[in-house]
Amino acid sequence: CSFTANLDSFPLESAKMLSFKETISQLPFSGTATAESRVFGSLKNSETLQALIQVHNVDAFLDKRELVLLRPSQIILESGVLSISKSEIRSNEAVLQLGGSVDLDGLMDLDVNGDIDLGFVQKITGFIQETRGNAEVNIQLKGSVNDPDFSGTVFLQEFYGYIPMFNLWLEDYHGEINLSDKLAEVSYFEGISGGSFADVKGELGFTGWNPKLFDLKVAGDDLDFEYPKGFDGQASVLLDITGNLPDLSIGGSVNLAQMRYQDRINYKTAIVNESRAKLALTRKKKQQKTLSQQGVFNPRFNLNIIGEDNLFIDNNLARVEMSLKLDLLGSLLKPQLLGHIDVLSGNVTFMQRRFDLMNASIDFADPTRVDPLVTLNAATDIDDY
């Protein structure tokens, strides 16, 4: 017989005799498929059922992803196993060749190869935006649709992305990922970040189809960054990224080669803004709690930050050079800062008068909030009167 099936209902009705009806019913299919079939055996005993299905056309959607069959495909059902000839399928994000078998318990044994557009990465991570690039996949799928196992290799090519938290671009990254069961080993993932070379290695653990458990090491020298707001810097980093999305932990060391703050400051406006900030503090805490509950990307920090010199404030109020040794703790939504900043030299201007700094320091000792203690000795010349 020849038929055109409406996939909104066809998989459910066709699977009533099969033991993996529940698995199929969870797949959000829609669209149509056109095919011809020859069926032998008894519908009451799926083990005796034999079928030859020639699929001519598929124009469907799976979880909002369009699926189009690029060339006719053949499916053979025999002894409870569906054997699929090599098919070529196009979706919004990929062109893939697929072949292998699926048994009537829903267990897969499929070979998949082709190219995938990496634009979807921003949906998975939540913290990398404007992603693009290509992944060349050559993998084998086993296990069930809802609990797959992977093996094979993925090559990442010309990956680009943007991390707004640090105003940092990832440019022209290439990499290799080796898959085994539910584990992905990142053999290398390297490219340009902040104008310099950076390298990522480690492992990813999968839950279903998405990576959830991270154990990655990031290394880079002389990376340009803009963080916190208003600061331009350059640093060498050695980071450990571990845990589950969206609550990752970021630990390691950041060695500042240089950092500069040049934005003008109006101290009168700053006093007013500080008063407004205190009034808004309660509202901000409630918003942070809500965002955390909603699963917004909120990594926890355990970073050691060191800068021996070449750290400057150079604006209308101060021209100073500093050194620092700080620990960044807490989370992105609620950071904590402990440590010490020393002013090496410089001067400040207050009420149109210049003060030369004899010695000055800033201490962060409160583990519950960012509350700097400033110690300052300065000298100035006062005109005769």
CORFENKA-V102309 format. One record per residue. N is the residue number from 1. OMEGA is omega as a letter, one per 30 degrees, with the letter a starting at -180 (none if undefined). Layout:
n-><N	N>
omega-><OMEGA	OMEGA>
This chain:
n-><1	2	3	4	5	6	7	8	9	10	11	12	13	14	15	16	17	18	19	20	21	22	23	24	25	26	27	28	29	30	31	32	33	34	35	36	37	38	39	40	41	42	43	44	45	46	47	48	49	50	51	52	53	54	55	56	57	58	59	60	61	62	63	64	65	66	67	68	69	70	71	72	73	74	75	76	77	78	79	80	81	82	83	84	85	86	87	88	89	90	91	92	93	94	95	96	97	98	99	100	101	102	103	104	105	106	107	108	109	110	111	112	113	114	115	116	117	118	119	120	121	122	123	124	125	126	127	128	129	130	131	132	133	134	135	136	137	138	139	140	141	142	143	144	145	146	147	148	149	150	151	152	153	154	155	156	157	158	159	160	161	162	163	164	165	166	167	168	169	170	171	172	173	174	175	176	177	178	179	180	181	182	183	184	185	186	187	188	189	190	191	192	193	194	195	196	197	198	199	200	201	202	203	204	205	206	207	208	209	210	211	212	213	214	215	216	217	218	219	220	221	222	223	224	225	226	227	228	229	230	231	232	233	234	235	236	237	238	239	240	241	242	243	244	245	246	247	248	249	250	251	252	253	254	255	256	257	258	259	260	261	262	263	264	265	266	267	268	269	270	271	272	273	274	275	276	277	278	279	280	281	282	283	284	285	286	287	288	289	290	291	292	293	294	295	296	297	298	299	300	301	302	303	304	305	306	307	308	309	310	311	312	313	314	315	316	317	318	319	320	321	322	323	324	325	326	327	328	329	330	331	332	333	334	335	336	337	338	339	340	341	342	343	344	345	346	347	348	349	350	351	352	353	354	355	356	357	358	359	360	361	362	363	364	365	366	367	368	369	370	371	372	373	374	375	376	377	378	379	380	381	382	383	384	385>
omega-><l	a	l	a	l	a	l	a	a	a	a	a	a	a	a	a	a	a	l	l	a	l	a	a	a	a	a	l	l	a	a	l	l	a	l	a	l	a	l	l	a	l	a	l	a	a	l	a	l	a	l	a	l	a	a	a	l	l	a	l	l	a	l	l	a	l	l	l	a	l	a	a	a	l	l	l	l	l	l	a	l	l	a	l	a	a	l	a	l	l	l	a	a	l	a	l	a	l	a	a	l	a	a	l	l	l	a	l	a	l	a	l	a	a	l	l	a	l	a	a	a	l	a	a	a	a	l	a	l	a	l	a	a	l	l	a	l	a	l	l	l	a	a	l	a	a	a	l	a	l	a	a	l	l	l	a	l	l	l	l	a	l	a	a	a	a	a	l	l	a	l	l	l	a	l	l	l	a	l	a	a	a	l	l	l	a	l	l	a	a	a	l	l	l	a	a	l	a	l	l	l	a	l	l	a	l	a	a	a	l	a	a	a	l	a	l	a	l	l	l	l	l	l	l	l	a	f	a	l	a	l	a	l	a	l	a	l	a	l	l	a	l	a	l	g	a	l	l	l	l	l	a	l	l	a	l	l	l	a	l	a	a	l	a	l	a	l	l	a	l	l	a	l	l	l	a	l	l	a	a	a	l	a	l	l	l	l	l	l	l	l	l	a	l	l	a	a	a	l	a	l	a	l	a	a	l	a	l	l	l	a	l	a	a	a	a	a	l	a	l	a	l	a	l	a	l	l	a	l	a	l	a	a	a	l	a	l	l	a	l	l	l	a	a	l	a	l	l	a	a	l	l	a	l	l	a	l	l	a	l	l	l	l	a	a	a	a	a	l	a	a	l	a	l	a	l	a	a	l	l	l	a	l	l	none>
